[in-house]
Amino acid sequence: MTPLPAFSDNYLWLIQFGALAWVVDPGDANVVEQALSLSHLTLKGILLTHHHADHVGGAASLQQHWRCPVYAPDSSHPSYQTMQTIPVHAGDSISLLPDGILSCEVLALPGHTLDHVAYYVNQQHLFSGDVLFGAGCGRLFEGSPAQMYASLQLIAALPVETLIYPAHEYTARNLAFAQTIEPDNRALHQRIEKTQWLRNQQHPSLPTPLSQELATNPFLRCEQLRQRPEFQSRSALDVFTELRTRRNDF
Ligand SMILES: [Zn+2]
């Protein structure tokens, strides 16, 4: 899995197998074409998580060039109308390479947008789009807090070894916010140091193991946060809603 940096803070993720590749959320076709050409790769297909332009912007042009399938949420959004998509639904299984070498399962994760899906490759790698970020979660543009909270709970229930590949490099900022919520969380301090080091070397802070998110991402820790005096007698969903609002103003 190779992150291709694009725009100011996006990662377009390349799923590579030998000389073949799939790309998740190609917002910029040129960035993908350059990477393919540099490594002599053939693009076999495209996976889209949701309809925002920085995720779908390059898909039509890549499809035209490579004559490859584009899997996308089942939605009538105009973003998808410039290309031929294969609509996906929760529980669908997509074969990325023949003979079961590489396949993925579709998870429906509404909240950031209503049509948001994630792709769970070989039950190990989760491409989470704009739902889960390093130490944070996406903004609620279309869905309710309850929908987003349920989507995050679905991710939290995956095996803790799952590696998560978010579409943006927001980790450092999210960690700074997390520290305002849990200043005494030791795992959080360690992650802040590690992330600073990675970012100083211009390395991505991602992917991130689910175990790390469970220990440091406040949006996955609403149950634990209810132990804190500040949040006592609030429901976990209430805590989540409060955190999301605070993060918007952070
Ligand atoms: Zn988005």
Boltz pocket constraint, residues with backbone or C-beta under 6 A from the ligand:
constraints:
  - pocket:
      binder: B
      contacts: [[A, 50], [A, 52], [A, 112], [A, 130]]
      max_distance: 6.0
